[in-house]
C-alpha cells in the first residue's frame, strides 16, 4: 500500500494559480515528488505527525521551506514579491515535496498560492 496523496488545482488564472496537496501516510512517505512549477506567494499548511520539506528542483535540490510537524500556519510572502528560487545549476522551476518523520496515519495539507512567471 502507498501513501494516499492528492493534488488539486483550485484556481488557474492568467496570473495566479492556487493548488492544494494532501497526504495520509502509510509509513512509506514521499521523497522529492514534483508538485508544481512556479514560485509560491503564500503557503497555508497543516501537519500531523510529520514535517514537510518544500524543495526547489535543480541538479542539487535546494530547501525552499521546512514546514514543522504538528503545526498549522499561513506564511505570506506577498509583501516582498514572493519566494524566489535560489537553486543553482539544473534549475527547473519545479517545487518538490518530501515528508520527514512520517509513519502510518500521519498527514499533511499544503496549499500554495502562486504567481505565474512567463519570463
Secondary structure as the mmCIF struct_conf table of DSSP 4:
data_model
#
loop_
_struct_conf.conf_type_id
_struct_conf.id
_struct_conf.beg_label_comp_id
_struct_conf.beg_label_asym_id
_struct_conf.beg_label_seq_id
_struct_conf.end_label_comp_id
_struct_conf.end_label_asym_id
_struct_conf.end_label_seq_id
STRN STRN1 UNK A 4 UNK A 12
BEND BEND1 UNK A 14 UNK A 15
STRN STRN2 UNK A 16 UNK A 24
BEND BEND2 UNK A 26 UNK A 27
BEND BEND3 UNK A 32 UNK A 32
STRN STRN3 UNK A 33 UNK A 36
BEND BEND4 UNK A 37 UNK A 38
STRN STRN4 UNK A 39 UNK A 48
BEND BEND5 UNK A 49 UNK A 50
STRN STRN5 UNK A 51 UNK A 56
BEND BEND6 UNK A 58 UNK A 60
STRN STRN6 UNK A 62 UNK A 67
HELX_LH_PP_P HELX_LH_PP_P1 UNK A 68 UNK A 68
BEND BEND7 UNK A 69 UNK A 70
STRN STRN7 UNK A 72 UNK A 76
HELX_RH_3T_P HELX_RH_3T_P1 UNK A 78 UNK A 80
TURN_TY1_P TURN_TY1_P1 UNK A 81 UNK A 81
BEND BEND8 UNK A 82 UNK A 82
TURN_TY1_P TURN_TY1_P2 UNK A 89 UNK A 90
STRN STRN8 UNK A 95 UNK A 100
BEND BEND9 UNK A 101 UNK A 101
TURN_TY1_P TURN_TY1_P3 UNK A 104 UNK A 105
STRN STRN9 UNK A 107 UNK A 115
#
